[in-house]
């Protein structure tokens, strides 16, 4: 394992890192000396290890929701929408994603671009790639993607900053997602998710569309149980696997209309002694491709609705 030092000299790079460097040289024709020089300036971040390893404490849906669906985020969302109305309208037209959904995702991810992270991406990804065994393969691949991204976009590999997990920019894309889904939305010849709000807006819309967003499709439907036996045949989850008709027969119904053959997931939100039921449809599942969490996707939906209502009032 790497030692926790402020930085490493190139001559002290340990075998795992040397193997990584050799792979980058062989697979992608990177210059060995440049990579060694870069790793020689890396800072190992105990804070990143601590934050990503921290066990998640049980929290109710209401408590989670309050973190993001509050007056500050709603007002901030309305202001963000008004400042970037043309880019949001264009993204919605091209990708079929409502403006308020794009606004809400950016609001939750970085408070509308005001909190994009203060950790050097190379430090966080290197730390997690070589000192976090549980997900080492994932972070080593993201580290490789980061070097490729920096080469393609002309980033300074040593100065780009992001989250403690290595996510970058206003919409918090990991390097692999940055390379695959980020776009030059304003046509200036560069893709810049850290300093260009237009690129961030377009990239969020593009991301959701690629993962299957259905224009004008519903996201979630409120539901209630008519039987206590529903769990015998329906398991809560995020992927829409059950038809509306099957859910109804199992004792989960919604007052909102939906085609009997539409597929939905049963969403059960724990709320301090009581449960809240929803049916998550395709577009709900698409939001979870951004962050695989029921609470996250429901917060995006709830914040988006609150922003839309506030803007139109």
MARDO-500568 format. One line per 5 residues: number of its first residue (from 1); their letters; for each residue y, z, x of C-alpha. Coordinates in steps of 0.25 Angstrom, whole numbers. Each point is the difference from the previous one (the first is absolute). Layout:
<gulos>
NUM	a	Y:Z:X; ...
</gulos>
This chain:
<gulos>
1	xxxxx	0:0:0; 14:-2:4; 8:12:5; 12:5:-7; 11:-4:10
6	xxxxx	14:-5:-2; -4:-13:6; -11:-6:8; 2:-8:13; -7:-13:0
11	xxxxx	-10:4:11; -4:12:-9; -4:-8:-12; -14:5:-5; -12:-9:-3
16	xxxxx	2:-1:-15; 14:-6:2; -4:-9:11; -11:-6:-9; 10:-2:-10
21	xxxxx	9:-7:10; -11:-9:4; -3:-4:-14; 14:-4:-2; 0:-8:12
26	xxxxx	-13:-7:-3; 3:-2:-15; 15:-3:-1; 4:-3:14; 9:11:3
31	xxxxx	5:3:14; -8:12:5; 11:5:9; 10:0:-12; -10:8:-9
36	xxxxx	-2:10:11; 14:2:2; 2:2:-15; -11:11:-1; 6:6:13
41	xxxxx	12:4:-9; -7:5:-12; 2:14:-5; -12:6:-7; 5:7:-13
46	xxxxx	-7:13:-4; 9:0:-13; -7:-14:-4; -13:6:2; 4:13:-8
51	xxxxx	6:-8:-11; -11:-9:-2; -11:10:1; 6:10:-9; -9:3:-12
56	xxxxx	7:-4:-14; 2:12:-8; -3:-1:-15; 12:-4:-8; 2:-2:-15
61	xxxxx	5:-14:-5; 13:6:-4; 3:6:13; -3:-13:7; 8:-8:-10
66	xxxxx	12:9:2; 1:-4:15; 3:-14:-4; 4:-1:-14; 13:8:0
71	xxxxx	14:-3:-2; 3:-3:14; -10:-11:1; 3:-5:-13; 15:-1:3
76	xxxxx	-3:-6:14; -9:-10:-7; 11:-5:-9; 10:-1:11; -10:-7:9
81	xxxxx	-3:-10:-12; 15:-3:-2; 2:-2:15; -11:-10:1; -1:-6:-14
86	xxxxx	-1:-14:5; -12:2:10; -7:8:-10; 2:-10:-11; -5:-11:10
91	xxxxx	-12:8:4; -4:3:-15; 1:-15:-3; -8:-4:11; -11:10:0
96	xxxxx	0:5:-14; 2:15:4; 11:7:-8; 12:4:8; -2:15:-4
101	xxxxx	-14:0:6; 5:-5:13; 12:9:0; -9:12:-3; -10:-3:11
106	xxxxx	12:-1:10; 6:13:-6; -13:8:2; -4:-6:14; 14:2:7
111	xxxxx	10:5:-11; 6:-14:0; -1:-2:15; 7:13:4; -12:6:6
116	xxxxx	-9:-10:7; -5:10:11; 4:5:14; -13:-2:8; -1:-11:9
121	xxxxx	-11:-9:-5; -7:-2:13; -1:16:2; -6:2:-14; -10:-11:0
126	xxxxx	-5:3:14; -1:15:-3; -8:-3:-13; -8:-11:7; -5:9:11
131	xxxxx	1:14:-5; -4:-1:-14; -15:-3:0; -2:0:-15; 9:-13:-2
136	xxxxx	0:-5:14; -5:-14:-3; 11:-2:-10; 11:5:8; -5:-8:12
141	xxxxx	1:-13:-8; 13:4:-5; 5:2:14; -5:-14:4; 7:-5:-12
146	xxxxx	13:7:4; -1:-7:14; -2:-14:-7; 11:3:-10; 10:4:11
151	xxxxx	-4:-13:8; 2:-9:-12; 13:6:-6; 6:3:14; 0:15:-3
156	xxxxx	2:10:12; -13:6:0; 5:13:6; 12:3:-10; -5:-4:-14
161	xxxxx	-1:13:-9; -8:3:-12; -8:11:-7; -9:10:6; -11:-9:-3
166	xxxxx	6:-13:5; 6:-6:-12; 12:-8:2; 13:-3:-7; 6:1:-14
171	xxxxx	-13:-3:-8; -9:8:11; -9:-11:4; -11:2:10; 0:-10:11
176	xxxxx	-12:-8:-6; 7:0:-13; 13:-4:6; -7:-12:7; -8:-4:-13
181	xxxxx	10:2:-11; 14:2:5; 9:-12:-2; 14:-6:4; 6:1:-14
186	xxxxx	14:-4:3; -3:-11:9; 7:4:13; -12:-3:8; -5:14:3
191	xxxxx	-8:10:-8; 7:14:1; -6:11:-8; 8:11:7; 14:-6:-1
196	xxxxx	0:-11:-11; -1:5:-14; -2:-14:-6; -13:-2:9; -5:14:-4
201	xxxxx	2:-4:-15; -7:-13:1; -11:6:8; -3:10:-10; -1:-10:-11
206	xxxxx	-8:-9:9; -10:11:3; -2:4:-14; -2:-15:-5; -10:-2:11
211	xxxxx	-8:12:-4; 0:-6:-15; 12:4:-7; 0:-6:-14; 14:-4:-5
216	xxxxx	3:7:-13; -13:7:0; 0:15:-4; -2:11:11; -5:12:-8
221	xxxxx	-2:4:-14; 1:15:-5; -13:5:-5; -7:11:-7; -14:5:-1
226	xxxxx	-7:1:-14; -13:5:6; -4:10:11; -12:-8:4; 8:-12:6
231	xxxxx	-3:4:15; -15:-2:-3; 3:-15:0; 14:-2:6; 4:5:14
236	xxxxx	14:1:3; 5:-9:12; 11:-10:3; -8:-13:-1; 0:-7:-13
241	xxxxx	-15:-1:-3; -1:4:-15; 4:-8:-12; 10:6:-10; -11:-1:-10
246	xxxxx	-10:7:8; 10:11:3; 3:1:-15; -15:2:-3; 0:11:11
251	xxxxx	11:7:-7; 12:-4:8; 10:-7:-9; 15:-5:1; 10:-2:-11
256	xxxxx	6:-12:8; -7:-13:-3; -9:-7:10; -10:-11:0; -14:6:-2
261	xxxxx	-5:-7:12; 11:4:9; -5:8:12; 5:14:3; -2:13:8
266	xxxxx	0:13:-6; 11:8:7; -1:15:-2; 12:8:5; -2:15:3
271	xxxxx	12:8:-5; 0:15:1; -11:3:-10; 0:-13:-8; -3:-14:2
276	xxxxx	8:-13:-2; -7:-13:-3; 4:-14:3; -7:-14:1; 3:-7:13
281	xxxxx	0:-15:-1; 0:-11:10; 14:2:4; -2:15:2; -11:-3:9
286	xxxxx	8:-10:8; 11:12:3; -12:8:5; -2:-11:11; 13:5:6
291	xxxxx	-4:14:0; -14:4:-5; 4:12:-9; 1:1:-15; 11:10:1
296	xxxxx	8:-10:9; -2:-12:-10; 4:9:-12; 12:4:8; 4:-14:2
301	xxxxx	-2:-4:-14; 8:13:-5; 11:-2:10; 1:-15:-4; 1:3:-14
306	xxxxx	11:11:2; 8:-10:9; -1:-11:-10; 5:9:-12; 11:6:8
311	xxx	5:-13:5; 0:-6:-14; 6:12:-7
</gulos>
